[in-house]
């Protein structure tokens, strides 16, 4: 049970990172797309970008689900952990905003999108804080 909980925590970080890569890869394409098109890396980069963009919602949803499973499992064994609760709350908020944007906004930009783009940085800081606190305290 403990190992599975740890696996779900690691899986959450990996899936969240993959979902996060959507924006940087798009930014790289906007900035360096013409230069990349002239290289042999073009096909690989386009395939990677297509994969990340198409599966962004899937990776985000899976990250949210694995974070929830990890949180429930660890809380049932160790009790309430503030750093874990903060991380889980941010991941869930990110998922809610992503779902809201997908279902209600249909591509319209607004405050929700700005917040949706800021939260991943907070999640990464929170994951780092959560892991470091667990390792050293």
N, C-alpha and C positions, 0 to 999 in steps of 0.2 A: 504494500500500500504506500509506504514512504517513497520507494523508488518511483512508483507510478506518478505520485504527486510531484516529485522532482522533475520527471520527464515532461509532465504537462507544463511546468513552469518554464523549462528550457524551450519546449515547443512553442509556447506563447511568445517568447522573445524572438525566436526564429521567424515565426509567421508574421509577427508585427513588423519586423525588419523588412521582410519581403514585401509586405503591403506598403511600407513607407517608401521603398525604392521607386514607386510609381512616379512621384514628383521629381526627384533628382534625375532620373533617366529622361523624363520629358524635357527638363531644363537643359540637360546635356545635348539633347537632340535639337532643341531650339537654337542653342548657342553654337554648337559645333557640327550640326547636321550636314552642312555642305562639305566640310572637311572630311567627315567620317565617310561620306558617300564616295569619296575618291580613294578610299583605302580598301584593303582586302577584308577589313573588319566590318564592313558595311552590312553584309548579310547576317552576321552573328549579332551585331548590335540591333538591327531591325527585328530579328527574331526575339531577342531578349526583351526589347521594348514592347513588342506586340504581346508577348506572354505576360509581362508584368501589368500592362494596362488592361488587358482583357480579364485578368484574374485578380485585380485589385480588391474588388468587393469580396470575392471568395476568401482570399487570404486574411482580409480584415475580419470577416465573420468567423473564420476558424480561429483566429487569434483571440477574439472575444470569448468564444466558446471554451477554448482551452484555458484561458485566464479564469473564467468562472469555475470550471472544474478544478483547476489548481487551487483556487481560493477556498472553495468548499471543502476539498479534501484536507488541505493544510489546517484550516480553521477547526475542523472536527478533531484533529489530532493535537494541535498546539494552542488552540484558542485564538483570540483576536490578536492580530499583528497590524499595528497602525500603518507601517510602511507598505504592507501588502494590500491593505484596504484602500490606501491612497492610489496605488498603482491600478488596482482593479477598478476603482471608481473612474479613473481617467480613461482606461481602456473602454469601459462601458459607455462613458460619455462620448468618446470618439465614435463608437459603433452607432450610438443613437443619432449623432449628427450626420454620419455617413448615410444611414438609412433615411433620415429626414431629407437630406439632399437628393438622394436617389428617388425616393417616392414622391415627395412634395414639390421640390424645386425644379426638377427636370432640367438640370444644366444651368439654371440661373445662379449667378454669383451673388453673394451677399455676406452679411456678417457671419452667418453659419459656416461659410466656406473658409473665411479667415481664421475662425476658431478651430475648424477642422484641420487646418494646415499648421496651426501652432501647437496643438495638443500633442502630436507625436514627439516633439522635442521634450515636452514635460514628461511624457511617458518614459522616454529613454532615461532621463534624469531620475525618475522615480524607480525604474527597474534597477538602475545602478545603485541607488540608495538602498533599495530593498535587499539586494544581493549582498552589498557590503555590510549592511547592518546584521544580516544573518550570519555572515562569515566571521565577523570580528567582535560581535557583541552577543 
